[in-house]
Amino acid sequence: MKYALFFCMSLMLESSLLQADKGPEDVSPKEIKEEPWFTGTLLSSSAEVVPYGFIDIEPYLFSTVNYAQYNRRWHSESVPNVYNINPELLIQIGLGKSVHFQFTPQFFYNESKGRSATRFGDLPVELDFQLVSAEDTDWWPNVKLSVRETLPTGKYQKLEPKNLGLDATGAGSFSTAIGLAISKKSWFGGHYWLNTRFNFVPTFSAPVHVKGFNTYGGGYGTRGKAYPGTFYQTILSFELSLTRNWAFAIDIMNNYNNKVRFKGNPGFRSPGISAKVGLPSSTSFSLAPAIEYNWSEAIGIIAGCWFTVAGRNTNNFASAAIALNYYGPITSSKKPTEEQPSHGGGPGAGK
């Protein structure tokens, strides 16, 4: 973890020094400052809204195995493997010069110990607002404010006891997230660009009425109300263009979740043994390196992996991911331009 952070910070420092030392007289005629073609990283959100008349479509596929569990002392303990396939479809539609609408339908297929379940997940819908545009200044980064509401469309209660919790694909709560995304591109010369992103997203969830086996625990006869804690997600991301078509990307993510409280009748798991409802606070650190190839400013593909490096009271997992990004006009009368680069970027929250 510390080596990845050192590497990324070194790249940022070198980029800043190169730009400070290079004046117009140092740029050769062959060094044309062409905007890079980026899809966006696997997990972070772009700090640029999609303008009116344009759309960004990005189907994702995550294939994950949860092979261990971090305990409260940050030690990883083996558990039976749980396999998960999660297709998502990120869609962003420009509503004006400085605002766009976004929604991300998703499905889950879960499998473990000969059991499986397929369910629709919770549905995030979002409005994004451009607060600062880097096109208006050479000094300030892009800054975007997001307001997201997650609709509880996934299954979260009255679960089948024999399914080992595999049929739980939602939180059951109306959750509101207010996020901030910041990004800045730095030019090394030629095709070499470094795009730095920072996301901070706190999520506040409403209480949930639960019955029986549910996402938060429970058992036979469970009935009451769960109070999900505030969830905080922080992502620091980098994209480095190697050529105009090829780029390297990495996300450094931290998730922190406050504990889930419960009031009511916890029910029982077996005669004489009370069920547990609620979850302790948890935190995790993960990395998501990836390689991307962009055919043009309008279309590109990114593939990589996502894995935990440390955690407490959370899953220890490894995931393979791939996404195809298309950014362009809704009607054929508009054309993508160099001033309107691709706006790709993963949903992030909720992972």
LINKAMO-V457972 format. One record per residue. N is the residue number from 1. RES is the residue in one letter. PHI is phi as a letter, one per 20 degrees, with the letter a starting at -180 (NA if undefined). PSI is psi in whole degrees, 0 to 359 (NA if undefined). D_LAST is the distance of its C-alpha to the last C-alpha in Angstrom with 1 decimal. Layout:
N,RES,PHI,PSI,D_LAST + N,RES,PHI,PSI,D_LAST
This chain:
1,M,NA,311,19.5 + 2,K,f,329,22.6 + 3,Y,f,322,24.0 + 4,A,f,318,21.1 + 5,L,f,318,21.4 + 6,F,f,318,25.2 + 7,F,f,314,25.0 + 8,C,f,318,22.9 + 9,M,f,325,25.1 + 10,S,f,320,28.2 + 11,L,f,318,27.3 + 12,M,f,317,26.9 + 13,L,f,316,30.3 + 14,E,f,320,32.0 + 15,S,f,316,30.9 + 16,S,f,318,32.3 + 17,L,f,320,35.6 + 18,L,f,318,36.1 + 19,Q,f,325,35.8 + 20,A,f,325,38.1 + 21,D,e,340,40.7 + 22,K,e,113,40.8 + 23,G,e,176,43.0 + 24,P,g,328,44.1 + 25,E,f,344,47.1 + 26,D,e,350,44.9 + 27,V,e,119,43.1 + 28,S,f,162,45.0 + 29,P,g,333,45.6 + 30,K,f,343,43.3 + 31,E,e,86,40.4 + 32,I,e,132,39.1 + 33,K,e,77,36.0 + 34,E,e,133,34.0 + 35,E,f,140,30.6 + 36,P,f,161,27.9 + 37,W,d,111,25.9 + 38,F,c,142,22.2 + 39,T,e,338,19.3 + 40,G,n,157,16.8 + 41,T,f,176,14.3 + 42,L,f,324,11.3 + 43,L,d,331,8.7 + 44,S,e,159,11.1 + 45,S,e,143,12.9 + 46,S,f,152,16.6 + 47,A,e,14,19.1 + 48,E,c,133,21.5 + 49,V,e,157,21.9 + 50,V,e,124,23.1 + 51,P,f,166,26.8 + 52,Y,g,136,28.8 + 53,G,n,357,29.8 + 54,F,d,160,26.8 + 55,I,c,146,23.6 + 56,D,c,123,20.6 + 57,I,c,128,19.1 + 58,E,b,97,16.3 + 59,P,f,134,15.4 + 60,Y,d,155,12.6 + 61,L,b,118,12.6 + 62,F,d,130,10.3 + 63,S,c,116,12.3 + 64,T,c,146,11.2 + 65,V,c,123,13.4 + 66,N,e,107,12.9 + 67,Y,d,354,16.4 + 68,A,b,172,16.8 + 69,Q,c,128,16.1 + 70,Y,f,132,16.6 + 71,N,e,187,19.3 + 72,R,f,347,20.3 + 73,R,d,16,22.4 + 74,W,m,18,19.6 + 75,H,e,137,21.2 + 76,S,e,127,19.4 + 77,E,c,134,21.0 + 78,S,f,142,21.0 + 79,V,c,163,20.0 + 80,P,g,138,20.5 + 81,N,f,136,18.1 + 82,V,d,120,15.5 + 83,Y,e,140,14.8 + 84,N,c,133,12.2 + 85,I,d,125,12.6 + 86,N,c,94,10.3 + 87,P,e,138,12.3 + 88,E,c,153,11.4 + 89,L,c,103,14.2 + 90,L,e,125,13.8 + 91,I,c,127,17.3 + 92,Q,c,131,18.8 + 93,I,c,125,22.5 + 94,G,f,128,24.9 + 95,L,d,343,26.8 + 96,G,a,185,28.9 + 97,K,f,328,29.5 + 98,S,c,21,26.9 + 99,V,b,141,24.5 + 100,H,c,162,22.2 + 101,F,d,142,20.3 + 102,Q,c,142,16.9 + 103,F,b,154,15.2 + 104,T,c,83,12.5 + 105,P,f,147,13.6 + 106,Q,b,153,11.6 + 107,F,c,160,12.9 + 108,F,c,136,12.2 + 109,Y,d,120,14.8 + 110,N,d,142,14.8 + 111,E,b,139,17.8 + 112,S,a,135,19.5 + 113,K,l,42,23.1 + 114,G,n,358,24.5 + 115,R,d,154,22.5 + 116,S,b,162,20.1 + 117,A,b,145,18.6 + 118,T,c,125,17.5 + 119,R,b,156,16.2 + 120,F,f,143,15.0 + 121,G,e,180,11.7 + 122,D,f,153,11.6 + 123,L,d,109,12.8 + 124,P,e,132,12.0 + 125,V,c,147,15.3 + 126,E,b,146,16.2 + 127,L,d,132,19.3 + 128,D,d,139,19.5 + 129,F,c,129,22.7 + 130,Q,f,114,24.3 + 131,L,e,319,25.9 + 132,V,c,136,27.3 + 133,S,d,130,27.9 + 134,A,f,342,28.8 + 135,E,f,339,31.3 + 136,D,e,350,33.4 + 137,T,b,150,33.7 + 138,D,e,350,33.8 + 139,W,d,318,32.6 + 140,W,e,148,29.7 + 141,P,e,173,26.2 + 142,N,f,137,24.3 + 143,V,c,128,22.7 + 144,K,c,139,20.6 + 145,L,d,133,19.8 + 146,S,d,140,17.1 + 147,V,c,113,17.4 + 148,R,d,137,14.6 + 149,E,d,125,15.2 + 150,T,d,120,12.9 + 151,L,e,134,15.4 + 152,P,f,69,15.3 + 153,T,e,351,16.1 + 154,G,e,161,14.3 + 155,K,f,137,16.5 + 156,Y,b,349,16.3 + 157,Q,b,173,20.0 + 158,K,l,45,23.1 + 159,L,f,156,21.4 + 160,E,f,119,23.7 + 161,P,g,326,24.6 + 162,K,f,351,25.2 + 163,N,e,5,21.8 + 164,L,l,25,20.3 + 165,G,m,6,17.5 + 166,L,f,338,16.2 + 167,D,e,7,17.0 + 168,A,e,113,14.5 + 169,T,c,15,11.8 + 170,G,b,170,11.7 + 171,A,d,346,12.3 + 172,G,m,3,15.7 + 173,S,d,146,15.8 + 174,F,f,113,16.5 + 175,S,d,137,14.2 + 176,T,d,127,15.4 + 177,A,d,137,13.8 + 178,I,c,108,16.3 + 179,G,d,156,15.1 + 180,L,c,129,17.3 + 181,A,c,132,17.1 + 182,I,c,137,19.9 + 183,S,b,153,21.1 + 184,K,b,131,24.4 + 185,K,e,136,26.0 + 186,S,c,136,28.7 + 187,W,d,128,31.4 + 188,F,e,339,32.9 + 189,G,o,146,35.6 + 190,G,m,226,35.7 + 191,H,e,4,32.5 + 192,Y,e,111,30.6 + 193,W,c,148,28.1 + 194,L,d,120,25.3 + 195,N,d,118,22.6 + 196,T,d,131,20.9 + 197,R,c,147,17.9 + 198,F,c,126,16.7 + 199,N,c,136,14.0 + 200,F,c,121,14.1 + 201,V,c,102,12.3 + 202,P,e,141,13.5 + 203,T,c,131,12.6 + 204,F,d,126,15.5 + 205,S,d,142,15.5 + 206,A,f,155,18.8 + 207,P,g,154,20.4 + 208,V,c,127,20.0 + 209,H,f,128,23.0 + 210,V,c,148,22.3 + 211,K,c,140,24.8 + 212,G,m,206,25.1 + 213,F,f,131,22.3 + 214,N,b,177,19.0 + 215,T,g,331,15.3 + 216,Y,e,7,16.7 + 217,G,p,230,19.5 + 218,G,n,183,23.0 + 219,G,a,207,25.7 + 220,Y,f,128,29.0 + 221,G,n,4,30.2 + 222,T,f,133,27.2 + 223,R,b,124,27.5 + 224,G,r,205,26.4 + 225,K,c,129,23.8 + 226,A,e,143,20.5 + 227,Y,d,91,19.6 + 228,P,f,141,16.0 + 229,G,e,165,15.9 + 230,T,f,137,14.8 + 231,F,d,131,11.4 + 232,Y,d,130,11.7 + 233,Q,c,131,9.6 + 234,T,c,130,11.9 + 235,I,c,130,11.9 + 236,L,d,124,15.3 + 237,S,c,152,15.8 + 238,F,c,139,18.9 + 239,E,c,127,20.5 + 240,L,d,117,23.9 + 241,S,f,125,26.1 + 242,L,e,321,28.4 + 243,T,c,185,30.4 + 244,R,f,338,29.9 + 245,N,e,322,28.2 + 246,W,d,143,26.2 + 247,A,b,153,23.7 + 248,F,d,139,21.5 + 249,A,c,149,18.1 + 250,I,b,140,15.9 + 251,D,d,138,12.9 + 252,I,d,113,13.2 + 253,M,d,141,10.3 + 254,N,c,128,10.9 + 255,N,d,133,9.1 + 256,Y,c,130,11.8 + 257,N,c,123,12.1 + 258,N,f,160,15.7 + 259,K,f,156,17.2 + 260,V,e,119,17.5 + 261,R,e,160,21.2 + 262,F,b,139,23.2 + 263,K,c,131,26.7 + 264,G,q,200,28.7 + 265,N,e,115,29.9 + 266,P,f,343,27.5 + 267,G,m,200,29.5 + 268,F,b,152,30.0 + 269,R,e,321,28.6 + 270,S,b,162,32.1 + 271,P,g,123,35.6 + 272,G,n,355,36.0 + 273,I,d,113,32.4 + 274,S,f,144,30.4 + 275,A,f,156,26.7 + 276,K,d,134,24.1 + 277,V,c,132,21.8 + 278,G,o,163,19.4 + 279,L,c,145,17.0 + 280,P,f,167,17.9 + 281,S,f,152,16.2 + 282,S,b,159,13.7 + 283,T,b,153,12.6 + 284,S,b,151,11.2 + 285,F,c,133,12.1 + 286,S,b,161,10.9 + 287,L,c,149,12.5 + 288,A,b,82,12.1 + 289,P,f,151,15.7 + 290,A,b,160,16.8 + 291,I,d,137,20.1 + 292,E,c,149,20.8 + 293,Y,c,129,24.0 + 294,N,d,122,25.2 + 295,W,f,329,28.2 + 296,S,a,185,28.8 + 297,E,f,349,27.4 + 298,A,d,335,26.3 + 299,I,b,139,24.5 + 300,G,b,169,22.6 + 301,I,c,145,20.3 + 302,I,c,139,17.7 + 303,A,b,143,16.8 + 304,G,a,201,15.5 + 305,C,c,165,13.5 + 306,W,b,127,10.5 + 307,F,b,152,11.5 + 308,T,e,148,11.8 + 309,V,d,343,15.2 + 310,A,a,155,15.6 + 311,G,a,171,14.4 + 312,R,b,125,15.9 + 313,N,l,43,15.4 + 314,T,b,169,12.1 + 315,N,f,147,11.5 + 316,N,d,114,12.9 + 317,F,c,165,11.5 + 318,A,c,138,12.4 + 319,S,c,141,11.1 + 320,A,d,141,13.3 + 321,A,b,147,12.4 + 322,I,b,144,14.8 + 323,A,b,145,15.3 + 324,L,d,127,18.5 + 325,N,d,127,19.2 + 326,Y,c,129,22.2 + 327,Y,c,123,23.5 + 328,G,a,184,26.9 + 329,P,f,150,29.3 + 330,I,f,324,29.1 + 331,T,d,159,32.8 + 332,S,f,352,34.9 + 333,S,f,345,37.0 + 334,K,d,152,34.4 + 335,K,c,140,33.5 + 336,P,f,144,30.8 + 337,T,c,171,32.5 + 338,E,f,333,32.1 + 339,E,e,354,31.5 + 340,Q,c,75,28.5 + 341,P,f,170,26.2 + 342,S,f,149,23.0 + 343,H,d,33,20.1 + 344,G,f,161,17.2 + 345,G,r,139,13.8 + 346,G,f,158,10.2 + 347,P,f,320,8.4 + 348,G,m,284,6.0 + 349,A,f,142,5.6 + 350,G,n,355,3.8 + 351,K,e,NA,0.0
